[in-house]
Amino acid sequence: MFKYSQKPYGLCVTDDKITPKGENDNMKIIALMGSPKLSGNTARLLSQFVNGARAEGSEVDIINLQEQNIHPCDACDMCACGEKDFCVYNDSMRGIMKKIAEADAFVLATPVWWTGASSLTKLFLDRLYGYNTNKYFGGKSIYLITMLYDGRTYAHPLPGADIVGYVIQSVSDFAGMEFLGHLRGASSGGVLEDAKLLDKAYTEGKNFVRVMSHAK
Ligand SMILES: Cc1cc2nc3c(=O)[nH]c(=O)nc-3n(C[C@H](O)[C@H](O)[C@H](O)COP(=O)(O)O)c2cc1C
């Protein structure tokens, strides 16, 4: 399993890691969309990734976190950090976790907000504390998409994409997941103006399925 610092960008795809097309059918991927803007930059990058994954024959279910009802984690510890696999809040997390249990892999897309993940994404990640994450995620793969604004010059370089990357690496380590790759979107206008980035998202979606099938 790679550590985040060793893999700054995209999937490591070599011929020996790719499964031929047609052998990837029935892969189930959950796409978690962490931007409140359902037609914004993050959503566009994610939908390109999803199109690529579907073109490789996998089934992708998109969950817009904006449309869910997720209560913030209270740190009440009734769950004993997932040991009891019971969160006192009976909200959208239960349905999401049911889908997660049935999936083979995940892609999480978030805009960078104050050099971290969006509040919707953080809300979701925090609530994983209440579930036995190894049971739901163990042995599965995850891919991360981050989207930030690069139209300003700052006195200090902004590490937002890296910070979210380290967060996902730590969640992956905790949950026994393999963090396979990270697409770092950056734009000063909109991603629609960046055909190269959109193409990259599509290709990464395809490759994610192919690399993942190989690893199975
Ligand atoms: C609350 C908030 C905080 C933000 N913080 C950052 C930041 O720290 N660094 C950055 O590069 N962009 C930041 N942005 C800009 C967004 O990351 C950027 O506009 C991104 O493209 C938004 O994606 P979306 O269209 O999916 O919402 C912030 C935007 C918002 C709304």
Ligand as a Chemical Component Dictionary entry (heavy atoms), coordinates in Angstrom:
data_LIG
# 
_chem_comp.id                   LIG 
_chem_comp.type                 NON-POLYMER 
_chem_comp.pdbx_formal_charge   0 
_chem_comp.three_letter_code    LIG 
# 
loop_
_chem_comp_atom.comp_id 
_chem_comp_atom.atom_id 
_chem_comp_atom.alt_atom_id 
_chem_comp_atom.type_symbol 
_chem_comp_atom.charge 
_chem_comp_atom.model_Cartn_x 
_chem_comp_atom.model_Cartn_y 
_chem_comp_atom.model_Cartn_z 
_chem_comp_atom.pdbx_ordinal 
LIG C1  C1  C 0 -15.851 28.347 1.948  1  
LIG C2  C2  C 0 -14.871 28.259 0.809  2  
LIG C3  C3  C 0 -13.523 28.136 1.111  3  
LIG C4  C4  C 0 -12.567 28.032 0.081  4  
LIG N1  N1  N 0 -11.270 27.875 0.412  5  
LIG C5  C5  C 0 -10.345 27.690 -0.572 6  
LIG C6  C6  C 0 -8.974  27.448 -0.258 7  
LIG O1  O1  O 0 -8.571  27.378 0.901  8  
LIG N2  N2  N 0 -8.098  27.274 -1.284 9  
LIG C7  C7  C 0 -8.492  27.343 -2.601 10 
LIG O2  O2  O 0 -7.663  27.203 -3.493 11 
LIG N3  N3  N 0 -9.793  27.572 -2.922 12 
LIG C8  C8  C 0 -10.717 27.741 -1.944 13 
LIG N4  N4  N 0 -12.039 27.932 -2.275 14 
LIG C9  C9  C 0 -12.425 27.963 -3.700 15 
LIG C10 C10 C 0 -12.934 26.595 -4.198 16 
LIG O3  O3  O 0 -12.123 25.526 -3.815 17 
LIG C11 C11 C 0 -12.984 26.593 -5.733 18 
LIG O4  O4  O 0 -13.738 27.693 -6.169 19 
LIG C12 C12 C 0 -13.558 25.286 -6.301 20 
LIG O5  O5  O 0 -13.412 25.315 -7.705 21 
LIG C13 C13 C 0 -15.032 25.157 -5.968 22 
LIG O6  O6  O 0 -15.545 23.975 -6.509 23 
LIG P1  P1  P 0 -17.125 23.832 -6.790 24 
LIG O7  O7  O 0 -17.415 24.563 -8.094 25 
LIG O8  O8  O 0 -17.377 22.387 -6.870 26 
LIG O9  O9  O 0 -17.833 24.450 -5.637 27 
LIG C14 C14 C 0 -12.992 28.074 -1.281 28 
LIG C15 C15 C 0 -14.374 28.213 -1.569 29 
LIG C16 C16 C 0 -15.291 28.297 -0.540 30 
LIG C17 C17 C 0 -16.759 28.409 -0.867 31 
# 
loop_
_chem_comp_bond.comp_id 
_chem_comp_bond.atom_id_1 
_chem_comp_bond.atom_id_2 
_chem_comp_bond.value_order 
_chem_comp_bond.pdbx_ordinal 
LIG C1  C2  SING 1  
LIG C2  C3  SING 2  
LIG C2  C16 DOUB 3  
LIG C3  C4  DOUB 4  
LIG C4  N1  SING 5  
LIG C4  C14 SING 6  
LIG N1  C5  DOUB 7  
LIG C5  C6  SING 8  
LIG C5  C8  SING 9  
LIG C6  O1  DOUB 10 
LIG C6  N2  SING 11 
LIG N2  C7  SING 12 
LIG C7  O2  DOUB 13 
LIG C7  N3  SING 14 
LIG N3  C8  DOUB 15 
LIG C8  N4  SING 16 
LIG N4  C9  SING 17 
LIG N4  C14 SING 18 
LIG C9  C10 SING 19 
LIG C10 O3  SING 20 
LIG C10 C11 SING 21 
LIG C11 O4  SING 22 
LIG C11 C12 SING 23 
LIG C12 O5  SING 24 
LIG C12 C13 SING 25 
LIG C13 O6  SING 26 
LIG O6  P1  SING 27 
LIG P1  O7  DOUB 28 
LIG P1  O8  SING 29 
LIG P1  O9  SING 30 
LIG C14 C15 DOUB 31 
LIG C15 C16 SING 32 
LIG C16 C17 SING 33 
# 
